[in-house]
């Protein structure tokens, strides 16, 4: 797994997918330019929540996330 360099700020959903997801997840996401179901989006949010506190920004044109706080070490899902 590659090093994940997150900093507080705004990120596009596509950028975060490229940083955090597996190759199969990336391929599926970029094929449709969106998550195809709630299960995929939930898995993505669970992965993202291991690394940071975030807020999804609801905008009609762009899918963005605001990273509020980045954790020093990734958390386990039991602590999320």
Backbone as CSV, one residue per row, in Angstrom:
resi,resn,N_x,N_y,N_z,CA_x,CA_y,CA_z,C_x,C_y,C_z
1,UNK,0.834,-1.178,0.000,0.000,0.000,0.000,0.878,1.240,0.000
2,UNK,0.473,2.218,-0.753,1.267,3.425,-0.854,0.992,4.356,0.322
3,UNK,1.878,5.302,0.494,1.747,6.286,1.553,0.605,7.239,1.231
4,UNK,-0.253,7.496,2.190,-1.404,8.368,1.999,-1.087,9.710,2.644
5,UNK,-1.027,10.740,1.817,-0.691,12.073,2.303,-1.921,12.972,2.245
6,UNK,-2.663,12.987,3.313,-3.835,13.848,3.418,-3.502,15.050,4.271
7,UNK,-4.047,16.179,3.895,-3.928,17.402,4.685,-5.321,18.008,4.784
8,UNK,-5.582,18.778,5.820,-6.885,19.442,5.894,-7.122,20.315,4.659
9,UNK,-8.336,20.302,4.171,-8.690,21.084,2.994,-9.783,20.400,2.205
10,UNK,-10.050,20.911,1.004,-11.087,20.347,0.139,-10.448,19.427,-0.895
11,UNK,-11.109,18.285,-1.125,-10.656,17.307,-2.104,-11.846,16.865,-2.936
12,UNK,-11.613,16.626,-4.192,-12.634,16.024,-5.033,-12.748,14.546,-4.715
13,UNK,-13.933,14.001,-4.905,-14.165,12.593,-4.619,-13.221,11.711,-5.439
14,UNK,-13.016,12.058,-6.696,-12.148,11.287,-7.575,-10.714,11.230,-7.043
15,UNK,-10.231,12.332,-6.519,-8.877,12.388,-5.953,-8.757,11.464,-4.752
16,UNK,-9.751,11.488,-3.884,-9.722,10.629,-2.698,-9.844,9.155,-3.067
17,UNK,-10.640,8.855,-4.085,-10.749,7.472,-4.561,-9.376,6.991,-5.021
18,UNK,-8.666,7.824,-5.777,-7.331,7.449,-6.255,-6.339,7.253,-5.109
19,UNK,-6.515,7.987,-4.028,-5.597,7.890,-2.889,-5.875,6.669,-2.007
20,UNK,-7.159,6.294,-1.861,-7.529,5.344,-0.811,-8.027,3.984,-1.278
21,UNK,-8.551,3.898,-2.469,-9.250,2.682,-2.892,-8.321,1.666,-3.544
22,UNK,-8.806,0.433,-3.606,-8.068,-0.624,-4.293,-8.145,-0.395,-5.799
23,UNK,-7.321,-1.117,-6.545,-7.314,-0.966,-8.004,-8.671,-1.304,-8.614
24,UNK,-9.324,-2.349,-8.116,-10.633,-2.734,-8.634,-11.673,-1.645,-8.342
25,UNK,-11.622,-1.067,-7.146,-12.556,0.000,-6.795,-12.312,1.241,-7.660
26,UNK,-11.051,1.569,-7.871,-10.709,2.719,-8.727,-11.232,2.508,-10.142
27,UNK,-11.000,1.328,-10.682,-11.424,1.015,-12.050,-12.942,1.141,-12.186
28,UNK,-13.673,0.602,-11.222,-15.130,0.660,-11.257,-15.631,2.094,-11.101
29,UNK,-15.024,2.845,-10.196,-15.441,4.229,-9.977,-15.203,5.075,-11.235
30,UNK,-14.030,4.977,-11.813,-13.685,5.816,-12.971,-14.445,5.401,-14.235
31,UNK,-14.872,4.166,-14.285,-15.670,3.711,-15.428,-16.999,4.459,-15.472
32,UNK,-17.572,4.712,-14.300,-18.884,5.374,-14.220,-18.807,6.798,-13.690
33,UNK,-17.643,7.177,-13.159,-17.430,8.483,-12.525,-18.355,8.717,-11.329
34,UNK,-18.716,7.634,-10.669,-19.527,7.707,-9.458,-19.543,6.336,-8.804
35,UNK,-20.007,6.282,-7.566,-20.235,5.002,-6.911,-21.575,4.475,-7.401
36,UNK,-21.630,3.190,-7.684,-22.854,2.632,-8.256,-23.905,2.303,-7.208
37,UNK,-23.536,2.230,-5.962,-24.509,1.891,-4.936,-24.100,2.396,-3.573
38,UNK,-25.020,2.284,-2.640,-24.738,2.759,-1.287,-23.693,1.902,-0.586
39,UNK,-23.594,0.641,-0.943,-22.591,-0.231,-0.321,-21.175,0.242,-0.666
40,UNK,-20.962,0.625,-1.917,-19.647,1.127,-2.319,-19.330,2.461,-1.644
41,UNK,-20.320,3.344,-1.576,-20.106,4.644,-0.940,-19.840,4.462,0.559
42,UNK,-20.560,3.559,1.201,-20.353,3.295,2.624,-18.956,2.744,2.875
43,UNK,-18.504,1.836,2.039,-17.152,1.280,2.169,-16.103,2.386,2.005
44,UNK,-16.331,3.279,1.044,-15.414,4.399,0.831,-15.389,5.311,2.062
45,UNK,-16.563,5.635,2.607,-16.622,6.493,3.793,-15.959,5.816,4.992
46,UNK,-16.128,4.509,5.132,-15.465,3.786,6.222,-13.953,3.858,6.093
47,UNK,-13.457,3.695,4.878,-12.013,3.780,4.646,-11.511,5.191,4.925
48,UNK,-12.221,6.181,4.431,-11.820,7.573,4.639,-11.823,7.932,6.122
49,UNK,-12.787,7.423,6.867,-12.884,7.744,8.291,-11.763,7.114,9.120
50,UNK,-11.040,6.173,8.559,-9.863,5.624,9.242,-8.738,6.653,9.299
51,UNK,-8.696,7.530,8.311,-7.580,8.457,8.159,-7.876,9.878,8.605
52,UNK,-9.161,10.258,8.656,-9.460,11.659,8.940,-10.910,11.849,9.363
53,UNK,-11.182,13.043,9.879,-12.550,13.496,10.077,-12.893,14.297,8.835
54,UNK,-14.072,14.035,8.266,-14.421,14.685,7.003,-15.882,15.082,6.986
55,UNK,-16.182,15.942,6.046,-17.551,16.385,5.811,-17.781,16.346,4.308
56,UNK,-18.879,15.745,3.896,-19.209,15.708,2.478,-19.883,17.019,2.106
57,UNK,-19.396,17.663,1.049,-19.955,18.924,0.584,-20.938,18.609,-0.523
58,UNK,-22.182,18.969,-0.304,-23.230,18.688,-1.285,-23.308,19.835,-2.276
59,UNK,-22.952,19.540,-3.500,-22.981,20.515,-4.575,-23.540,19.801,-5.803
60,UNK,-24.277,20.490,-6.618,-24.904,19.857,-7.772,-23.893,19.359,-8.797
61,UNK,-22.839,20.100,-9.020,-21.897,19.760,-10.079,-20.709,18.930,-9.606
62,UNK,-20.213,19.211,-8.422,-18.979,18.567,-7.983,-19.204,17.776,-6.709
63,UNK,-18.541,16.641,-6.636,-18.579,15.815,-5.429,-17.296,16.111,-4.663
64,UNK,-17.411,16.823,-3.557,-16.235,17.214,-2.806,-16.372,16.845,-1.335
65,UNK,-15.221,16.750,-0.697,-15.145,16.456,0.723,-14.234,17.477,1.372
66,UNK,-14.611,17.893,2.563,-13.768,18.787,3.348,-13.112,17.948,4.433
67,UNK,-11.796,17.866,4.391,-11.032,17.138,5.399,-10.792,18.103,6.551
68,UNK,-11.340,17.769,7.717,-11.245,18.652,8.872,-10.003,18.377,9.707
69,UNK,-9.762,17.099,9.987,-8.650,16.713,10.854,-8.078,15.398,10.338
70,UNK,-6.778,15.350,10.188,-6.103,14.132,9.744,-5.491,13.471,10.972
71,UNK,-5.737,12.173,11.118,-5.203,11.435,12.263,-3.729,11.113,12.031
72,UNK,-2.975,11.096,13.119,-1.552,10.790,13.028,-1.323,9.353,12.552
73,UNK,-2.160,8.443,13.037,-2.100,7.039,12.639,-3.500,6.600,12.205
74,UNK,-3.585,5.728,11.206,-4.920,5.240,10.799,-5.627,4.533,11.947
75,UNK,-6.922,4.782,12.067,-7.723,4.151,13.109,-8.326,2.877,12.578
76,UNK,-8.662,1.981,13.485,-9.362,0.760,13.083,-10.847,1.057,13.049
77,UNK,-11.616,0.238,12.353,-13.046,0.470,12.261,-13.738,0.358,13.614
78,UNK,-13.141,-0.364,14.539,-13.720,-0.470,15.871,-13.689,0.847,16.624
79,UNK,-12.752,1.712,16.291,-12.622,3.012,16.951,-13.346,4.119,16.218
80,UNK,-13.821,3.841,15.012,-14.452,4.880,14.195,-15.845,5.159,14.677
